Each structure stands twice: as structure tokens, then as C-alpha cells.
Amino acid sequence: MTIRKRPLVFLVAAISILLIACPSPAGTDSAFEPLFPIELKHDFPQAQKTFQEAKDLILANYYTAGISEDALYWAAIQGMLRYISPPKNPELAKIWTAEQYEHILESLTGVQVSLGFQSTFKPKEGSLDVEEVSPGSPAADILQPLDRILRINKTPLKGKSVAEVQALLAGEEGDQVELTVNRDIKIFNVTLTHEKVEAENVKATPLDNSVALLEIKRFSAGLSDKLAEELGALEEQGITRLIIDMRDNPGGVFMQALACAELFLPEKAVVLRTLKRDTQKANYISNNKNPFNFECIILVNQRTASSAEILAASLRDNGKAVIVGTRTYGKGVFEKTFTLENGCRLKFITGAMYSPGMQSWQGRGLAPDFLVEQDEKTLAALRKLPPAQRMKKDVALITAHKLLLR
């Protein structure tokens, strides 16, 4: 079997220098207007001195003497980060301690010490809702999608922050965690042990002689190499059409999304356009002289975000795919993480993304070509079924299959 290695995408620095020097195409500047302008609407004289004065007044007069100067500095940084973020998504700018950031890095590698399930924390309900359980993981055969975790090591989750919940779940290989689970009307305790788990973030399953289902769950490090292997294997089997399922894909590593898109795009095709500092425009260009040639349908929903939106927008604008599902999440910006002297990490938005056709999806999402709506519970239940059974019940999958065969 012949396996194609992914071609290299041009280095960011090189392409930025090249494109900054080039004039913009006529009539395109309006597409690069600020997506969420940040401005101070009143005068603020002696800003630095006023900040110091406010801090000193709080330390001297706050109702409890337990507050520290370090706590106020930490709060001030968090306030700055919230101020420069889109109002609906303050999580795009954050500060982490060195320990907290280690857990972030683990989640991006695709191999991590974990319990083997993906979930969403709902602070108002005080529950961690299980969305997916990794086969062969500590959670396999114990947890199920739609389970609600109410306590971790007997600690209730109501009133906790995301960081506090992550800390409760964290552990070294071999550490045990007790979870209190609500399933239907039952509440029970289970104990899971932290193990090294390699996330299966890409999986291909032939549906018939010409169509395959390609599930991309997250853009982790090295995903494009694994995707190239899967595509090569499908090509060897005579598969010519793909249903690329990126529903509930939250994104991941930015460069992996570009590399995955490039697998499908010919040399000199625009993969993505970006804008930094209002004027620094850059195009990521495919360097692939031998792209895969599949007819593609991409499945998306309101939880398809970030890097997943990059791949969907890139393939659609280049005429390589049609999108089926609902409007996507709408994260059309990218961030950079900086290392501070004390080991903390600081992340904030450094650029905006645009499709090859000059469209921004920030805050509005990508509109599907064919609208197919499904609720979260239905999709979670469908994911528990093997692909052959899903083909009989998954409306989006059925629609995509019919579109490919028409």
C-alpha cells in the first residue's frame, strides 16, 4: 500500500514577509474590518497612577484583610484579558499557572494520562456531562454518553470553576478518582484509574464500495500524518467519496488544520487567509503537487469550531466539499500563547482568519449548504452505534450519502 506523507505548508514567517510586501487585490480591504473593535469611550487621565491608587485603596479598606496584593494583580490581568476578548467568548484570552498549562499541552498531543472520556462542565447545574468515552480507556464500559458527574472524590461540582474541576480530575498515572454519576434516575459511584490514553482522533470506515465515513474528532499533534495514512488506505480500496464528520469537533492545533486541508488541495491553492495588527495580511498556500482527489461532504453542527471550521471553509471555498448540518460555532480568530518569566502562560488573540473566498466566520459561524438539524442527545445516542447502524438513523449521515450518490 502506498502512503503519501503530507507536504510541508510554507513557514508562517516566510509567507507573512512575502505577502506583506504585496498589494491587496482591488476591493478586498473592506473584508478585513475589525471583527470586534476594542476602544475606550471616555478619557482616562493618569491611568497608571489611578490603577495604583485604586489597588492601594482596596488593600487598605476592603471588608476583609484576607485579600492580597498578588490576588489583585492576578485579577487585574484576568480583567485585561476579558476586556480584549469577544464578549461572547472570554475564554479566548487566558492566563494559566505552569501546572495548569501542562494539562493543556497533554490534551493537544493526543496522548495523555487521563480517565478516557470527554465532557462539558455546566456550572449552573453543577455537573460534568459526559459526551464521549474512548474505547479501551479507563472509562470504557463504566461511563456512557449523557452520564452526569455530580461529585469528584466526594466534592460537589456546583459552584466550582472550570479550572477547579480540571484540578479535581487531574492525576498521575495510577492515581484513582471516585466519581458520583447520575444516569437516568440512578445515582452511583465509580472509581477510575488514570492511564496513558492515545486519543483516536481520526477514523475511517467504508460504508459501501465507493463511500467512506471519515470521523475527525479533534486536531491533535500529528493528526495530518494519521489522516494521510487513512486517506491512502481508502484510495487503495477504491473509495472515491468521503463523508467527513466534524460534528462536535472543538478544533485543536492550528497548523494541523492547515496541513489536513492541504492534503486535498493542489499546489498554489489558498488554504487560509489571515490578518494581524490591522495591516499584516498573509495567505497560507498549498505546496501539494499530488493531492488526494475525493468528492467530499462535510458534516458540521453548532459545536464544530476553530480548526474544524478552517478545514470546512478551506475545502468548500476551493470547490472540494459541500457542507451539511447546522451553522457552526463561529471561532474565526487565532491566539498565541506567551511564556512569562515566572512560568505562567498568557494567551490572547493575535490574528483573524478568513476563508480563501475572503469570508470571516467569527461570531457567526459557517452556514451549511444543506440544513440538517439534530439535538445533542440524539447525536450522542447515535455515536454509540456502529456506522452501519448509524446509516439507518442519522439524518445528516443519510443526507450526505444521498448527495454523494445522486
N, C-alpha and C positions, 0 to 999 in steps of 0.2 A: 504493500500500500504506500502510495506517495503522500508524504505530509509536507505541506507548504508552511514554512516559517513566515511569520508576519514581517513585512518590510518595515524599515525604520521610518517613523514620522520625523520631519525636519526638527532640529533643535529649536526650542522656543526663542532663545536669544537671537539665533541667526535669522529666523523668519521675521522677527519683530524689527530688526535693523533693516532688513530688506524692504519691508512694506511701509515702514515709517517714511522712508525716502520717496516712496511712490505717491503720486497724486491720487486722490479718491476719484472713483468713477463719477461722472456728472450726475447730479440729482440724488446722491446717496447720503449726504450729510444729515438729512433730517431723520434718517433711520437710527442715528446714533445719539439722539437726545437723552439726557439723564433719565434713568428709569424711576428713581425716587430721590429727587433733589433734597439735599440736606442744607438748610440755611438758618441763620439766627435772625429772627424777625424784629429784634429790638437791639438797641445799643447796650453794651456790657463793658463799661469803663473799668479799668484797673482789675481785669479779670483774675490774674494770678494772685494779686493781693486779696481780692474778695474771697477767693477759694480758701486761702489760708485763714482768713478771718472767720469764715463760716465753720471750718473744721475746728478751730480753737474754741469757738462758742459752743459747739456741740460737746466737745470733750469736757468743758467746764460746767455746763448747765444741763446736760441730758439727765433724764429722770433716774437713770441708774449709772453708777460709776463703773459698771462692768464692761462698758464699751471701750475698745482700744483704738489707738491711732492707726495701727495696722489694719484693723477691720474697716475703718473709714477709707483708707487708701484702696483697699480691695473693692469696697462698694463703689468708690469713685470710678475705678477702671471699668467695672461692670456697667455703670451708668453711661460712660462714654461709648461703650460697645453697643449698648441698646440704642443709643441716640443715632448711631451711624448705620443701623440696620433697617431693612424694610419693616414697617410697622407690624405686618402680619407674620414676620418670621425673624424674631430677635435671635434665634439660635445660630444665625449665620455669622455672628461675631461673639467670640467666647474667650475666656481665659481659663486655663487648666493648671493645676499643680503638676509637677513632674510625674507623680504616681498616677494621677488621673489620665494623663496623656498616654502612658504606657498601655492602658486598656484600649484606648482609641486606636493605637498602632496595631495592636493584636487583631482587632476586628477587620482591618484593611488588608492584612496579609493573607487571609483566607485560611490560615492555620492558627488556632489559638487554644489556650486552656480554657475550656468553657463547659457549660452544662448541656449544650446542644439544642437550644431552642431559641427562636426569635419571637419577640413580643413587643407590645406597645404599652407604655405606662400611662394610666389615666388617673391623674392626681385627685380629681374631684370625687371619683368613685373609690379611690384608694385601692386600685387593682392593677396588676400587671397581666395583660391579656395575651395569651399565647396565640401566635399566628401560624407558626410552622415549627415542626420538630425534625431535626436532622436524623436520617436513618443511621443506625449503628452508633448513635451518640448516647451519653448517659440518660438523656430524657426519652429516648426511643422506647416505646411500649409502656411508658409511665405517664407522660403528658400527652395531651391531644390539642389540636387547634380548637379554639374557643374556650379552653380552660381559663379560669380567672384565678391568679395567685393573689391571695389576700394578706399573707404574712410570710416573711423570710426569717428563719431562725426565731420564730415566735414574735417578731417585731411587726406590728401593723404598718401597712404602707400608706394609710390615709394621713395626709399632711406632710408626707415626705417629698423631697425634690427628686428630679431625675438622677442627679449626682449621688444622692443618698441611697437611692435604690440600687444604682450600679455598684456602690461600695458594699452594700449588703450581699449582693450576688457574687462579688469578686472572690477569688481564691486561687491558691496554688494547686498544682497537680496533686491529686489525692485528698484535697480538702473536701469535707462534706457540707452540704447545705440542706436544711429542712424547709420545705415549702408547704404552706397551708393552701389547698386548692379547692376552688368551688367549681363543680361540674354538674350542670343541670341543677338539681335540688340538693345534691350531696356536697358535704364539706369534709375533706380528709387530708391527712398529712402524708407526704412522701419525702424520701431522702435521696438526693442525687450527689454524685461524686465528680468533682472536676477532673476532666481528662483532656488530652490534646485531641482536638477535633479539626479535621480538614473539611471546610465547607464545600459542598457540591454546588458551586455557583453557576455552572453551565451543564446542561444535559440535553442530549439529542435522542429522540425516539421516532423511528419511521412509523408513519400512520398507514401508508399504503405503498405501492410501487414507485410513486413519484413525489409524495409529500411527506415531510418530516416535521415534527414539533421540536422546536429549539427553545428550551427554557433558560433564560438568563436572570438569575435571582439577585445578583449584586456584582459590581465591577471591582473585584478584589485584585490584588497584585498578581500578575502572571495570567490573568484571565484570557487575554488575547491569544496567548500561545495555546491554551487549552481549547479555545474556540476554533483556532486554525486546525487543530487535530480533529475536532468533531466535524468540521466542515469538509475536511479532506476525506474522512471516513464516509460521510454521506455521499460525497461526489463519487467515490469508488462504488457505492451501492446503486448508483444510477438515480439518486434523488435530484430533482431539478427545481423543487418548490419548497419553501420554508414558511412555517408559521412561527414567528419569533415572539414568544410570550414574555413580556416585561411588565406584566401587571404586578403591582406591589413591589417593584424594584426601586429601592430608595436612592440608587446611584452608587457612589463609591469613588474609586481613583479616576481622576480627570483624564490623565494620559491613557489609561486603559480604554476609556470610551472612544477616544480618537483612534487608537490602534485597532480596535474592533471594527469601527466604521471603515477604516482604510482597507480591511480585508475584502470589502465588497466594491471598493471604488477604484477606478482606473487612474493611472498616472496623470497628474496635473488637476484632478478634480478637487474642488474646495470641500474640505471636511467640516470646517467650522470657521466663523469669523469672530474676532474678539476686539474689545475696546478697553484701554486702560488710560487713566488720567485725562479723560475727555478727548484726547487727540491721538493717542498711540494705538493705531489700528493694525491688526495682524490677521493674516489668513493662515490656517493650517492646511497644507496641501498634501494630497496623497502622493506617495512615491512608489506606488504599487504597479509594476509592469505586468502582473499576472493575477488579477483579482478573481475571486470566486464569482461565478455567474449563476445566481439563484433568483427565481421570482419570489418575492417576499411579501408577506402580510405581517404587520407588527401589531400585537395586542397590547393595549395600554389601559390604565384606569386612573382615577384621581390620586392614586398613591405612586404612580410612576413619576420619578423625579430625577433632576440633576443629570448625572452621566447617562442615565437611561433616556432622558429627553434629548441629549446630544445625539445619541445613536439614531433615535427615531427621526429627528429633524434632518439629520445629515442624509440618511438613506432616502427619505421622502423627497427632499429638495433636489436630489440627484437622480430622481426617477427610478430608484431601485426598490421602493417599497410603498405600500398603501397602509394607512393606519386605521385600525378598527378598535372600538371601545368607547371610552368617555374622555372628556378633556383631562389632560394630565395635571400634575401638581403645580407646575409653574416656577421652577427654580432656574432662572436664566442668568445667574451670576456665578463667579467662582471666587474662592477665598485663598489666601496664603497664610500659612502658619509660621510665625516667627519665634525663635528661641530667645528668651530673656536671660539676663546674667544669672538670676537665681534659679534657673532650671525650669521656670514656668513657661508655658506656651501660650502665645497670643494669636488668635485667628480673626481676620476680618476680610471683608470683600475688597478685592483688588482689581476686578475686571468684570465686564458684562459680556455675555455670549449672544451671538446671532447666528441664525441658520445660514447655509450657503445662499439662500434667497433673500437674505437681509432682514429676516423676521426675528423679533425678540419674543420669547415666551415667558419672560419674567412677570410673575404675578397674575398671568392669565392662562398659562398652560398651552399645550398644543391641542388644537381642535382635531378630532378624528375625521377621517374621510367617510367613515360609516359608523354611525352612533349605535352602540350596543351597551345597555346599562345593566349592571349586576350589583347587588348589595354585597357587603363584606362577608356576611355569614354564608351566603350562597357560594361565593368563591372559595372560602375556607373549607367548606364541606366538599366541594368539587376537587380540591387539591389532594384530598385523601384518597381519591380514586385513581387507579392506573389510567394512562392516556386512552386506552381502547374504550374504557367505560365512560371517561370524560367526554369523548367524542359524541356520545349519545345524549348528554345532558347539558354540556357547557355551550350556551347560546353563542358566545363570542367565538369559541373554537369552531363551532359548526358553521357560523357565518364566514369565517376566514377560509375554511376548507372549501365551501361552495364558491367563494370568489376566485380561488385559485384554479378551480376546475371548470369554471364557466367558459 
